[in-house]
Amino acid sequence: MVLFEAGRHDRPKPGEMLAAVAQGLLRQLGVWTPFLAAAFVDNRAVASAWAGEAHDERHSIFSAQGAGWQLDRARFDQLLVQATAAAGAQVRLGSAVRSAVREGQGWRLNLADGDIVASAVIWAAGRSWKLARSFGAKLRVHGHLAAYTRFFDRAPGDCRMVIEARPEGWWYSADLPDRRRVVACLTDPDLGHELRDPKSWYHAMAATRLIAPLLPPGARETATLVKSAGTATVDPAAGERWVAAGDSLFAADPLSSRGIVHALRSGILAAYAASDMVDGRDELARTRYAMIASQGFANYASALAAHYAAAARWDTAFWQRRLPHPEGPTK
Ligand SMILES: Cc1cc2nc3c(=O)[nH]c(=O)nc-3n(C[C@H](O)[C@H](O)[C@H](O)COP(=O)(O)OP(=O)(O)OC[C@H]3O[C@@H](n4cnc5c(N)ncnc54)[C@H](O)[C@@H]3O)c2cc1C
């Protein structure tokens, strides 16, 4: 088995909140012990100003599943790659798959340093859908959103995830290991151009009630990132000797906080499906995987719409677009 990774997991990346339910998946992957040793931040509470001006705080001590974690994503991704190598896979970092063409039963993958033939492919390239054309898959964009994110150090933490709805969209912040902090504003890409400008971003951030006080005067900005964050799926979920997993299969709005758990779960299921394909059970593997994948998306859209509608109290474009349509959903 070979893992091709375009990057090197050495850059800041958003997606920090790992739900407690991930514990079972991390155990299944055999990475629970190194995960604990990595000493990520135990999430103690989620504080929010969402449906109204009032501030709500939910403490993880009252959750049956226990506390989740606030991750250093680069370090978390490195940990998974190390476990993949320890399990016997060949890991090639800095190796982007550029295209794929059918060869025999499998696929010829084209990389900058040559081609490789694979008997099956798990397509887990995140929100990069460049390989969709090679696999004959269709990308379906269900909603647009962009994240204007800044990372800081010298920012002491309080082990809380904080979410705040604002007229322009919504903000979140969490403290990360090593006195680091992430702060992001999520809005529609056509409304957020100004947030690329540091002055506008800091001006909008200063108007938040819960987020702004989290950044002490000594905090220092270390990185900035603009990333698309809307909802998208691919169809089909799997095809001839290929299986989509993680965001490549179903990229969720970060408000759902489900992306990493979905990536871990679908990655495990995709491995079973790919192994069934190689063993000659192609049709069964594809049908079963597509069925499981569609279940994952079933309740998502209505739950997300209800969540947004609950906060839609401003007469601004971002929230007006999220009001329930009187004649039902538009097509
Ligand atoms: C602003 C923001 C906040 C978020 N917050 C949360 C959160 O709090 N909790 C949560 O659970 N989720 C969150 N998410 C979602 C979460 O980050 C993703 O769902 C998760 O990272 C998906 O994992 P993945 O492995 O599918 O994709 P990724 O983590 O994107 O990994 C895909 C990898 O594929 C590599 N790659 C891309 N193209 C190629 C190629 N052609 N060849 C080889 N390698 C390639 C990339 O370099 C990358 O390392 C957030 C997302 C955003 C945008």
Ligand as a Chemical Component Dictionary entry (heavy atoms), coordinates in Angstrom:
data_LIG
# 
_chem_comp.id                   LIG 
_chem_comp.type                 NON-POLYMER 
_chem_comp.pdbx_formal_charge   0 
_chem_comp.three_letter_code    LIG 
# 
loop_
_chem_comp_atom.comp_id 
_chem_comp_atom.atom_id 
_chem_comp_atom.alt_atom_id 
_chem_comp_atom.type_symbol 
_chem_comp_atom.charge 
_chem_comp_atom.model_Cartn_x 
_chem_comp_atom.model_Cartn_y 
_chem_comp_atom.model_Cartn_z 
_chem_comp_atom.pdbx_ordinal 
LIG C1  C1  C 0 -12.438 26.617 8.677  1  
LIG C2  C2  C 0 -12.695 25.155 8.923  2  
LIG C3  C3  C 0 -12.915 24.728 10.215 3  
LIG C4  C4  C 0 -13.168 23.383 10.469 4  
LIG N1  N1  N 0 -13.374 22.984 11.741 5  
LIG C5  C5  C 0 -13.592 21.683 12.006 6  
LIG C6  C6  C 0 -13.750 21.237 13.344 7  
LIG O1  O1  O 0 -13.685 22.012 14.288 8  
LIG N2  N2  N 0 -13.960 19.900 13.555 9  
LIG C7  C7  C 0 -14.028 19.002 12.525 10 
LIG O2  O2  O 0 -14.221 17.807 12.769 11 
LIG N3  N3  N 0 -13.846 19.405 11.241 12 
LIG C8  C8  C 0 -13.633 20.703 10.965 13 
LIG N4  N4  N 0 -13.427 21.108 9.681  14 
LIG C9  C9  C 0 -13.459 20.096 8.619  15 
LIG C10 C10 C 0 -12.192 19.223 8.631  16 
LIG O3  O3  O 0 -11.043 20.034 8.632  17 
LIG C11 C11 C 0 -12.196 18.317 7.411  18 
LIG O4  O4  O 0 -13.464 17.703 7.310  19 
LIG C12 C12 C 0 -11.116 17.233 7.505  20 
LIG O5  O5  O 0 -9.849  17.827 7.490  21 
LIG C13 C13 C 0 -11.271 16.287 6.316  22 
LIG O6  O6  O 0 -10.191 15.408 6.296  23 
LIG P1  P1  P 0 -9.688  14.816 4.905  24 
LIG O7  O7  O 0 -8.559  13.901 5.243  25 
LIG O8  O8  O 0 -10.831 14.314 4.121  26 
LIG O9  O9  O 0 -9.155  16.077 4.099  27 
LIG P2  P2  P 0 -7.897  16.971 4.420  28 
LIG O10 O10 O 0 -7.698  17.082 5.883  29 
LIG O11 O11 O 0 -8.070  18.212 3.617  30 
LIG O12 O12 O 0 -6.678  16.122 3.854  31 
LIG C14 C14 C 0 -6.565  15.857 2.475  32 
LIG C15 C15 C 0 -5.096  15.711 2.161  33 
LIG O13 O13 O 0 -4.980  15.347 0.782  34 
LIG C16 C16 C 0 -3.846  15.998 0.256  35 
LIG N5  N5  N 0 -4.050  16.107 -1.197 36 
LIG C17 C17 C 0 -4.869  16.950 -1.871 37 
LIG N6  N6  N 0 -4.814  16.702 -3.191 38 
LIG C18 C18 C 0 -3.928  15.695 -3.345 39 
LIG C19 C19 C 0 -3.447  14.997 -4.478 40 
LIG N7  N7  N 0 -3.874  15.272 -5.724 41 
LIG N8  N8  N 0 -2.519  14.014 -4.284 42 
LIG C20 C20 C 0 -2.074  13.704 -3.027 43 
LIG N9  N9  N 0 -2.516  14.332 -1.917 44 
LIG C21 C21 C 0 -3.441  15.302 -2.080 45 
LIG C22 C22 C 0 -3.803  17.339 0.961  46 
LIG O14 O14 O 0 -2.481  17.864 0.968  47 
LIG C23 C23 C 0 -4.311  16.994 2.344  48 
LIG O15 O15 O 0 -3.254  16.761 3.274  49 
LIG C24 C24 C 0 -13.178 22.458 9.396  50 
LIG C25 C25 C 0 -12.950 22.889 8.088  51 
LIG C26 C26 C 0 -12.715 24.237 7.848  52 
LIG C27 C27 C 0 -12.476 24.677 6.425  53 
# 
loop_
_chem_comp_bond.comp_id 
_chem_comp_bond.atom_id_1 
_chem_comp_bond.atom_id_2 
_chem_comp_bond.value_order 
_chem_comp_bond.pdbx_ordinal 
LIG C1  C2  SING 1  
LIG C2  C3  SING 2  
LIG C2  C26 DOUB 3  
LIG C3  C4  DOUB 4  
LIG C4  N1  SING 5  
LIG C4  C24 SING 6  
LIG N1  C5  DOUB 7  
LIG C5  C6  SING 8  
LIG C5  C8  SING 9  
LIG C6  O1  DOUB 10 
LIG C6  N2  SING 11 
LIG N2  C7  SING 12 
LIG C7  O2  DOUB 13 
LIG C7  N3  SING 14 
LIG N3  C8  DOUB 15 
LIG C8  N4  SING 16 
LIG N4  C9  SING 17 
LIG N4  C24 SING 18 
LIG C9  C10 SING 19 
LIG C10 O3  SING 20 
LIG C10 C11 SING 21 
LIG C11 O4  SING 22 
LIG C11 C12 SING 23 
LIG C12 O5  SING 24 
LIG C12 C13 SING 25 
LIG C13 O6  SING 26 
LIG O6  P1  SING 27 
LIG P1  O7  DOUB 28 
LIG P1  O8  SING 29 
LIG P1  O9  SING 30 
LIG O9  P2  SING 31 
LIG P2  O10 DOUB 32 
LIG P2  O11 SING 33 
LIG P2  O12 SING 34 
LIG O12 C14 SING 35 
LIG C14 C15 SING 36 
LIG C15 O13 SING 37 
LIG C15 C23 SING 38 
LIG O13 C16 SING 39 
LIG C16 N5  SING 40 
LIG C16 C22 SING 41 
LIG N5  C17 SING 42 
LIG N5  C21 SING 43 
LIG C17 N6  DOUB 44 
LIG N6  C18 SING 45 
LIG C18 C19 SING 46 
LIG C18 C21 DOUB 47 
LIG C19 N7  SING 48 
LIG C19 N8  DOUB 49 
LIG N8  C20 SING 50 
LIG C20 N9  DOUB 51 
LIG N9  C21 SING 52 
LIG C22 O14 SING 53 
LIG C22 C23 SING 54 
LIG C23 O15 SING 55 
LIG C24 C25 DOUB 56 
LIG C25 C26 SING 57 
LIG C26 C27 SING 58 
# 
